[in-house]
Amino acid sequence: MSLTSFTESAQDLRDELVALRRSLHATPEIGLTLPRTQEKVLEALDGLPLEISTGTALSSVTAVLRGGGRPAGGDAPVVLLRGDMDGLPVAERNDLPYRSEIDGRMHACGHDLHTAMLAGAARLLSGRREELAGDVVFMFQPGEEGFEGAKVMIDEGVLEAAGTRPVAAYGLHVISSMLPPGLFTSRPGPMMAAADVFQVRVKGRGGHGSSPHRALDPVQAGCAMVTELQTMVTRTFDVFDPVVVTVGQFHGGTADNVIPDEAYFEATLRTFSRDARALAKRRLVEVVEGVAAAHGLGVETSFGMGYPVTVNDADEAGFAERTAGDLFGPGRFLVTPQPVMGSEDFSYVLERVPGAFLFLGACPADRDPATAPYNHSPEALFDDAVVPDGAALLATLARDRLTAAAALDA
């Protein structure tokens, strides 16, 4: 069978996909419950030969496309494609005709583009299902931004939606800066960091600000903890297995002349390996307990477990690189030399299914990627021109990976 490129067909869908993306952008929803977004996705998939189900604990959409080239008898291979759908609690500052209509909410991370790309891939593959040597699962996921939506969908059976666990899974994420528009990038091995939250409550004894010797000052001790945590990182961990600790909030006191009873701070911990993650969690506790003991104070600590490391399978990352090169030319793909300190809940899928997570530059052509606002900024902008290319790559990855899997089984 001669397989033709999806790129031209994707460009034919450009107006339709951009309209969907802009409609989603105007009405962002947050968390696991996205009823308007779910409705728009269902409308976009209406009429396609898909087996569609929706989530119970979240507003997900799972669609299964049965390939026309599936082997007779036995299980057909399955490939999963994922797009996340949720927005962020960010007040948009862009002057766009399709800017967010909801105060304090914005698609500041490009998930509206991801959803449109995945819907486009569903349309492209549905139109040429006879070329599919197996089945495709389209995973439209809420709650990526800290709500573990991928894990919830896994618990509700997305990996078994086609009857057989996928042989491969692929996800794609746009970036509003750093990369020029249209450039794909990925790497084998760790792609994005694990993220955990470290919570510390320093227990002192309040008193008058004029007489600190009569109190036990939790603010001063807490500040010492913050600085010692940074020293601990540089003196404990190999720079080639990096660890980042950032204290993002610190609270203590009510007046300039009152020493409070307590101070509280939270930090984000970013790691790329299981060993570094375990050691960092132990050393964080040891440092703050040591500082507290030196100052004669008490301390309570806890961890909020975040997303695990996003690890690309080496073979699947190589396959994605070759596929993007064949589709768009070798100048459109870059093997990134190092992973990214951000985190991603597609990691839960990649813990169970070999696959790859890719980035796609979506910085508008009139902006400098080196200085453009980054994802999560209220001024982040994404170029609609990349939507058809993202859809074409997802469709091609699914089709060609199924062909390869079927050939191995033959």
GULO-740827 format. One record per residue (C-alpha): residue number from 1; residue in three letters; x, y, z. Coordinates in pm, whole numbers, plus 50000, padded with zeros to 5 digits. Layout:
N
    n  res   east  north     up
  NUM  ALA      X      Y      Z
...
END
This chain:
410
    n  res   east  north     up
    1  MET  50000  50000  50000
    2  SER  50135  50344  49911
    3  LEU  50080  50585  50197
    4  THR  50050  50952  50111
    5  SER  50124  51245  50337
    6  PHE  49864  51399  50565
    7  THR  50010  51748  50533
    8  GLU  49796  51866  50241
    9  SER  49477  51726  50392
   10  ALA  49561  51896  50722
   11  GLN  49600  52231  50545
   12  ASP  49257  52178  50389
   13  LEU  49121  52155  50746
   14  ARG  49306  52464  50864
   15  ASP  49012  52705  50883
   16  GLU  48799  52449  51065
   17  LEU  49070  52362  51316
   18  VAL  49165  52724  51383
   19  ALA  48798  52810  51440
   20  LEU  48778  52530  51698
   21  ARG  49098  52646  51866
   22  ARG  48975  53005  51891
   23  SER  48637  52900  52021
   24  LEU  48810  52699  52293
   25  HIS  49042  52989  52370
   26  ALA  48749  53222  52430
   27  THR  48588  52992  52687
   28  PRO  48864  52835  52899
   29  GLU  48771  52598  53181
   30  ILE  48987  52479  53468
   31  GLY  49042  52145  53637
   32  LEU  48864  51816  53578
   33  THR  48519  51953  53496
   34  LEU  48510  52113  53151
   35  PRO  48151  52081  53025
   36  ARG  48167  52348  52753
   37  THR  48499  52220  52627
   38  GLN  48372  51863  52623
   39  GLU  48066  51974  52427
   40  LYS  48280  52148  52165
   41  VAL  48500  51842  52126
   42  LEU  48199  51617  52081
   43  GLU  48064  51854  51817
   44  ALA  48399  51847  51636
   45  LEU  48396  51465  51631
   46  ASP  48031  51435  51531
   47  GLY  47977  51224  51222
   48  LEU  48314  51050  51234
   49  PRO  48329  50667  51258
   50  LEU  48440  50672  51620
   51  GLU  48342  50481  51931
   52  ILE  48304  50766  52180
   53  SER  48279  50756  52557
   54  THR  48293  51027  52821
   55  GLY  48442  51025  53169
   56  THR  48266  50977  53500
   57  ALA  48493  51166  53741
   58  LEU  48599  51420  53480
   59  SER  48478  51575  53152
   60  SER  48701  51361  52932
   61  VAL  48634  51233  52583
   62  THR  48777  50902  52464
   63  ALA  48731  50812  52098
   64  VAL  48836  50486  51933
   65  LEU  48887  50453  51558
   66  ARG  48891  50097  51425
   67  GLY  49130  50066  51133
   68  GLY  49015  49926  50803
   69  GLY  49340  49735  50760
   70  ARG  49315  49545  51088
   71  PRO  49426  49180  51068
   72  ALA  49153  48922  51045
   73  GLY  49129  48747  51381
   74  GLY  49343  48819  51683
   75  ASP  49413  49152  51844
   76  ALA  49498  49454  51635
   77  PRO  49776  49688  51751
   78  VAL  49665  50012  51915
   79  VAL  49824  50357  51926
   80  LEU  49713  50631  52167
   81  LEU  49719  51002  52087
   82  ARG  49662  51252  52367
   83  GLY  49558  51617  52384
   84  ASP  49492  51808  52707
   85  MET  49202  52054  52724
   86  ASP  49216  52263  53044
   87  GLY  49310  52626  53094
   88  LEU  49472  52818  53378
   89  PRO  49366  53069  53646
   90  VAL  49539  53351  53456
   91  ALA  49386  53684  53354
   92  GLU  49459  53732  52984
   93  ARG  49625  54057  52877
   94  ASN  49625  53998  52502
   95  ASP  49406  54211  52277
   96  LEU  49260  53942  52054
   97  PRO  48920  53909  51888
   98  TYR  48896  53566  52049
   99  ARG  49048  53655  52388
  100  SER  48913  53485  52698
  101  GLU  48555  53579  52783
  102  ILE  48596  53451  53140
  103  ASP  48764  53679  53392
  104  GLY  49069  53528  53553
  105  ARG  49091  53231  53318
  106  MET  49302  53181  53009
  107  HIS  49439  52917  52776
  108  ALA  49789  53037  52864
  109  CYS  49959  52702  52799
  110  GLY  49826  52622  52452
  111  HIS  49594  52337  52545
  112  ASP  49336  52486  52309
  113  LEU  49580  52419  52025
  114  HIS  49641  52064  52150
  115  THR  49268  51991  52149
  116  ALA  49225  52128  51797
  117  MET  49526  51928  51675
  118  LEU  49390  51605  51822
  119  ALA  49047  51669  51671
  120  GLY  49223  51732  51340
  121  ALA  49414  51404  51368
  122  ALA  49084  51225  51432
  123  ARG  48938  51377  51116
  124  LEU  49245  51295  50908
  125  LEU  49264  50934  51022
  126  SER  48889  50880  50995
  127  GLY  48906  50991  50634
  128  ARG  49171  50729  50557
  129  ARG  49090  50454  50800
  130  GLU  49156  50189  50534
  131  GLU  49527  50271  50575
  132  LEU  49523  50184  50945
  133  ALA  49663  49844  51037
  134  GLY  49512  49872  51383
  135  ASP  49313  50102  51610
  136  VAL  49370  50454  51739
  137  VAL  49262  50590  52078
  138  PHE  49213  50967  52096
  139  MET  49255  51083  52457
  140  PHE  49096  51425  52516
  141  GLN  49206  51496  52872
  142  PRO  49098  51754  53131
  143  GLY  49297  51847  53439
  144  GLU  49658  51845  53322
  145  GLU  49740  52162  53517
  146  GLY  49789  52001  53856
  147  PHE  49475  51784  53872
  148  GLU  49624  51452  53751
  149  GLY  49367  51422  53473
  150  ALA  49575  51163  53290
  151  LYS  49587  50944  53600
  152  VAL  49210  50974  53643
  153  MET  49154  50874  53280
  154  ILE  49388  50578  53323
  155  ASP  49190  50472  53630
  156  GLU  48873  50496  53420
  157  GLY  49021  50268  53152
  158  VAL  49153  50488  52871
  159  LEU  49445  50252  52810
  160  GLU  49204  49963  52757
  161  ALA  48950  50162  52553
  162  ALA  49025  49975  52229
  163  GLY  49034  49635  52400
  164  THR  49413  49604  52390
  165  ARG  49672  49821  52564
  166  PRO  49850  50054  52317
  167  VAL  50185  49959  52170
  168  ALA  50279  50329  52170
  169  ALA  50150  50666  52290
  170  TYR  50230  51016  52170
  171  GLY  50165  51364  52303
  172  LEU  50249  51708  52169
  173  HIS  50290  52040  52349
  174  VAL  50321  52388  52197
  175  ILE  50559  52653  52333
  176  SER  50501  53027  52296
  177  SER  50872  53116  52311
  178  MET  51222  52965  52297
  179  LEU  51155  52774  51974
  180  PRO  51083  52925  51630
  181  PRO  50737  52850  51493
  182  GLY  50700  52508  51336
  183  LEU  51008  52348  51492
  184  PHE  50948  52012  51662
  185  THR  51179  51892  51937
  186  SER  51212  51590  52163
  187  ARG  51473  51355  52306
  188  PRO  51510  50997  52429
  189  GLY  51500  50938  52802
  190  PRO  51393  51201  53056
  191  MET  51203  51480  52878
  192  MET  51041  51668  53169
  193  ALA  51096  51671  53543
  194  ALA  50913  51519  53834
  195  ALA  50749  51786  54049
  196  ASP  50675  51766  54421
  197  VAL  50560  52025  54676
  198  PHE  50752  52059  55004
  199  GLN  50549  52219  55284
  200  VAL  50714  52350  55602
  201  ARG  50559  52494  55917
  202  VAL  50810  52647  56160
  203  LYS  50687  52641  56521
  204  GLY  50824  52913  56747
  205  ARG  50708  53132  57035
  206  GLY  50570  53476  56973
  207  GLY  50674  53794  57142
  208  HIS  50749  54164  57108
  209  GLY  50969  54276  56825
  210  SER  51176  54488  57060
  211  SER  51278  54183  57266
  212  PRO  51357  53895  57027
  213  HIS  51561  53720  57300
  214  ARG  51237  53659  57491
  215  ALA  51077  53482  57191
  216  LEU  51162  53202  56949
  217  ASP  51152  53369  56609
  218  PRO  51012  53137  56337
  219  VAL  51057  53398  56062
  220  GLN  51433  53428  56104
  221  ALA  51471  53051  56132
  222  GLY  51247  53000  55828
  223  CYS  51462  53240  55625
  224  ALA  51771  53045  55728
  225  MET  51600  52726  55610
  226  VAL  51531  52879  55268
  227  THR  51894  52974  55212
  228  GLU  52030  52646  55350
  229  LEU  51809  52448  55113
  230  GLN  51985  52612  54818
  231  THR  52326  52533  54963
  232  MET  52219  52174  55023
  233  VAL  52124  52130  54657
  234  THR  52459  52253  54524
  235  ARG  52658  52041  54771
  236  THR  52456  51720  54748
  237  PHE  52359  51662  54385
  238  ASP  52552  51599  54067
  239  VAL  52495  51880  53816
  240  PHE  52446  51613  53550
  241  ASP  52145  51475  53741
  242  PRO  52001  51816  53825
  243  VAL  51775  51909  54113
  244  VAL  51593  52240  54154
  245  VAL  51434  52365  54477
  246  THR  51241  52692  54459
  247  VAL  51053  52845  54751
  248  GLY  50748  53001  54594
  249  GLN  50565  53128  54900
  250  PHE  50657  53233  55253
  251  HIS  50409  53351  55516
  252  GLY  50470  53475  55867
  253  GLY  50357  53749  56099
  254  THR  50090  54016  56114
  255  ALA  50275  54334  56218
  256  ASP  50624  54484  56209
  257  ASN  50667  54473  56588
  258  VAL  50519  54128  56655
  259  ILE  50720  53807  56646
  260  PRO  50468  53540  56539
  261  ASP  50427  53192  56675
  262  GLU  50460  53030  56331
  263  ALA  50596  53079  55983
  264  TYR  50505  52873  55680
  265  PHE  50661  52822  55339
  266  GLU  50622  52598  55036
  267  ALA  50877  52493  54777
  268  THR  50865  52309  54447
  269  LEU  51111  52023  54404
  270  ARG  51213  51925  54048
  271  THR  51412  51607  53974
  272  PHE  51490  51379  53680
  273  SER  51572  51044  53842
  274  ARG  51415  50817  54101
  275  ASP  51732  50819  54314
  276  ALA  51765  51198  54311
  277  ARG  51398  51239  54392
  278  ALA  51419  51008  54695
  279  LEU  51743  51161  54822
  280  ALA  51617  51517  54777
  281  LYS  51302  51449  54975
  282  ARG  51506  51306  55261
  283  ARG  51764  51586  55260
  284  LEU  51501  51862  55250
  285  VAL  51355  51731  55574
  286  GLU  51697  51686  55733
  287  VAL  51799  52044  55653
  288  VAL  51490  52213  55795
  289  GLU  51488  51991  56102
  290  GLY  51854  52068  56161
  291  VAL  51805  52443  56131
  292  ALA  51502  52426  56360
  293  ALA  51698  52233  56622
  294  ALA  51986  52481  56604
  295  HIS  51743  52765  56680
  296  GLY  51548  52577  56946
  297  LEU  51227  52568  56740
  298  GLY  50996  52294  56622
  299  VAL  50911  52217  56261
  300  GLU  50646  52017  56077
  301  THR  50701  51901  55718
  302  SER  50494  51730  55453
  303  PHE  50509  51656  55083
  304  GLY  50244  51694  54817
  305  MET  50334  51437  54556
  306  GLY  50339  51578  54205
  307  TYR  50385  51436  53858
  308  PRO  50659  51178  53794
  309  VAL  50942  51223  53545
  310  THR  50823  51227  53184
  311  VAL  51043  50962  53021
  312  ASN  51046  50907  52645
  313  ASP  51111  50556  52521
  314  ALA  51431  50571  52315
  315  ASP  51284  50376  52021
  316  GLU  50963  50580  52015
  317  ALA  51153  50909  52040
  318  GLY  51366  50799  51746
  319  PHE  51056  50699  51553
  320  ALA  50898  51039  51619
  321  GLU  51215  51214  51501
  322  ARG  51225  51015  51176
  323  THR  50854  51064  51116
  324  ALA  50874  51440  51162
  325  GLY  51179  51455  50935
  326  ASP  51009  51252  50663
  327  LEU  50695  51463  50689
  328  PHE  50840  51815  50708
  329  GLY  51210  51783  50626
  330  PRO  51515  51745  50853
  331  GLY  51524  52117  50937
  332  ARG  51194  52095  51122
  333  PHE  51310  51864  51402
  334  LEU  51567  51926  51674
  335  VAL  51689  51671  51927
  336  THR  51690  51880  52244
  337  PRO  52019  51833  52431
  338  GLN  51867  51843  52778
  339  PRO  51531  51786  52945
  340  VAL  51294  52060  53060
  341  MET  51234  52142  53427
  342  GLY  50859  52172  53376
  343  SER  50641  51871  53454
  344  GLU  50362  51695  53267
  345  ASP  50100  51438  53362
  346  PHE  50143  51253  53031
  347  SER  50418  51097  53243
  348  TYR  50152  50866  53389
  349  VAL  50081  50730  53041
  350  LEU  50449  50689  52958
  351  GLU  50502  50494  53281
  352  ARG  50269  50229  53139
  353  VAL  50307  50256  52760
  354  PRO  50624  50320  52557
  355  GLY  50592  50649  52376
  356  ALA  50721  50998  52321
  357  PHE  50632  51352  52420
  358  LEU  50728  51631  52180
  359  PHE  50736  52010  52183
  360  LEU  50632  52231  51892
  361  GLY  50738  52592  51858
  362  ALA  50432  52816  51828
  363  CYS  50583  53160  51879
  364  PRO  50413  53408  51642
  365  ALA  50633  53503  51348
  366  ASP  50642  53870  51450
  367  ARG  50787  53789  51795
  368  ASP  51141  53697  51894
  369  PRO  51137  53348  52054
  370  ALA  51423  53454  52281
  371  THR  51216  53729  52446
  372  ALA  50852  53631  52382
  373  PRO  50637  53563  52692
  374  TYR  50657  53199  52793
  375  ASN  50374  52954  52857
  376  HIS  50155  53047  53158
  377  SER  50216  53418  53101
  378  PRO  49904  53638  53071
  379  GLU  50065  53765  52749
  380  ALA  50151  53427  52598
  381  LEU  50053  53405  52230
  382  PHE  50046  53097  52007
  383  ASP  50055  53092  51627
  384  ASP  49752  52922  51472
  385  ALA  49967  52829  51171
  386  VAL  50115  52533  51359
  387  VAL  49779  52364  51422
  388  PRO  49756  52178  51087
  389  ASP  50116  52058  51117
  390  GLY  50054  51928  51467
  391  ALA  49745  51741  51348
  392  ALA  49936  51597  51050
  393  LEU  50222  51474  51268
  394  LEU  49991  51308  51521
  395  ALA  49798  51135  51243
  396  THR  50117  51019  51074
  397  LEU  50268  50888  51397
  398  ALA  49957  50680  51461
  399  ARG  49923  50542  51109
  400  ASP  50291  50460  51055
  401  ARG  50340  50314  51401
  402  LEU  50043  50082  51347
  403  THR  50191  49975  51014
  404  ALA  50522  49896  51183
  405  ALA  50352  49704  51465
  406  ALA  50144  49498  51223
  407  ALA  50454  49411  51020
  408  LEU  50627  49279  51331
  409  ASP  50324  49062  51411
  410  ALA  50293  48926  51057
END
